[in-house]
């Protein structure tokens, strides 16, 4: 299987997301459901446990969940094709990227440790960032959806 990720540029400036991923020779694809920071001790009825109110902890938990889910079904972070970020406001400067809940730095730190291929400053998969007013539970601030290839 070959994954070729094309970088996204604005003029001569490299953007922190990819343009496209071309997959050839894959056995199949993995479409993960949305991942939120609902860790084992999370109780949505009491809003306790998990990573309540902490965007950094939520990002770390979600990325670890995605890594584990991909490995469980026979793929890995190395085979990521696309990420979708649903980021809950506030949006102080009017855009999703200005939200304190959008933590590209945490994602880069995670990928630097677990899969340097996909750091935003290196060769990230294509992605989209969508601002939302609410997620499934009021204390969740980020949800990630991942698509990966299933190696042959």
N, C-alpha and C positions, 0 to 999 in steps of 0.2 A: 504494500500500500504506500502511496506517495501523497503527502499533504503539502501543497504549496500555498503559503500565505503571502498575499500581496500587500505591501505597505501603503498607507494612505498619506499623501502629502498635500499640503496647502501651499502652493508655490514651492519653495525649497525647504519648508518646515515639516518635519515628521510629526504626524498626529499620533496620539496615544491609543489608537485603535486601528485595526487592519481594514483594508479595502474589501478583500475577498479571500476565501480559501477554496482552492480547487482540489478535489479529492479524486484520485484514481486508484483502482485496484482494491477498494475496501470491501469487506464481507457484508457490511451493512452500516447502519447508523444508529446512534443512541440519542433519543430525545428525552432528556430528564424533565420531570415535572418541576415546577417552581420550587426553589429552596429558600426557606426562611430560617431564622435562628431559633427554631423550636428544639432545643436540646433535651436530653432525657429528663431533666428536672423542671422543665417548663410546664407551667400550669396556666392555660389561658383564662380560666375562670377567675383566678386570683391575681393574674399578671405577675406571678413570682417565678423565679428561677430563670434558666436560660440566659439571655443577654438583654433583659429588659432595660430600655432607656440608654443603651450604650451602643452607638453605631459601630465602633471599632470591634467590639466583641461580637456583634451580629455578623459583620463581614467575615471575621475569622471563622466563626462557626459555620457559616454558609459555604465558604470556600472549602473547608475541611469536609463538609457533607458532600459537596460535589466531587471532590477527589475520591472519597470512599465509595460513593454511588457508582462512579465510572469504573473503578477497579472491581467492584462487585459484579458488574455485568460484562467484564472482559475488555474494557477500554482503559484510558488513562488521561491525565491532563495533557500529555503529549499529543493526543489526538483530538483536542478541542477544535471545533469548526467555527462555532459562533456562540456569543454570550449576549443575553438581553438583561438589562438592569431596570428594575422598577424601583424608583427612588421616591420615598414619601417626602413632601415638603417639610419645612419651609424652604422657599427659594428667595433668599434675601435680595439678590441682584436680578431677579426675574427669570433666571435660567436654572435648569436642573443641576448643572455643574457647579453652581454656587451653593448648593445645599450642603450643610454640615453632615448630612447623611450619605453623601456621595464621597467615598473614600478610596480613590485611585491609589493613594499611597499604601493603604493596607493591602490592596490586591497585588500591587507590585512587590511588596515585602513577602507575601505568601508565595507568589510565583517565583521570586528569586530563590527561595528556599526549595520549593517542590518541583518547579518546572520553568527554569530560566528562559526557555524558548518563548514564553508568552508574556514576559514583562512588557509594560506599555512602552518602554524606551527601547525595546529590542524588536520583537516580531509578534505583536498581539493579534489574536484572532479578531475578525470583524465583530462589531457589537453595535448595539443601540442602547441609548439611555433615555428612559421614559419617566417623566415626572408624574406622580399620582397624588391624589388627595388622601387616599387611605389604602391599606392592605388588609389581609384577612383578619388580623387582630390589631387593635389600636396602638399597641406598644411596639409593633414591628415597623422598621424604617427602611428596610431594603429586602427585595426579593430578586434572586437571580435564576435565570433559565439558561441551561447549557445544552448545546448540541455537539456531539462528538462522533467520530468515525469509529467503527468496529474493525480493528485490524484483521487481515486475512490469516 
